[in-house]
């Protein structure tokens, strides 16, 4: 409220003891200022309500995302634990000096993942042949089970003195 209105705030009476408008203040100016303040307070309340609702939605989304991430982490942990049982092929021969030999692949390794091929999408050895052909000269991530433990091998299919790209 304007400072010249001598201590009249939001709730002081605008009339004297007999019910007449006070002569010591500009009643119209005080009423206009009170009206503006009330409008601003209502706007503030509406905005704060919108902020509160947005925060509730944000936190609900974060909570859902956290729960989803946790569920995915649990599922991944379960897959890792079951990983020993998900081999889809077994190495029965490795030619000395071949790309497979150089990478450290060994006879009796059980293949769990070969590039993009895993137990869920493996149908036949043609799947592996396709990945090898498309990955010539580029390293492939291969995961095997060796002696009951998961081992990651970096295998780069390439031409060598022997047959094929792996050996």
Buried (B, 14 or more C-beta within 10 A) or exposed (E): BEEEBEEBEEEEEEEEEEEEEBEEBBBEBBEEBBEEEEEEEEEEEEEEEEEEEEEEEEEEEEEEEEEEEEEEEEEEEEEEEEBEEBBBBEBEEBBEEBBBBBBBBBEEBBBBBBBEBBBEEBEEEEBBEEBBEEBEEEEBEBBBBBEEEBBEBEBBBBEBEBEBBBB
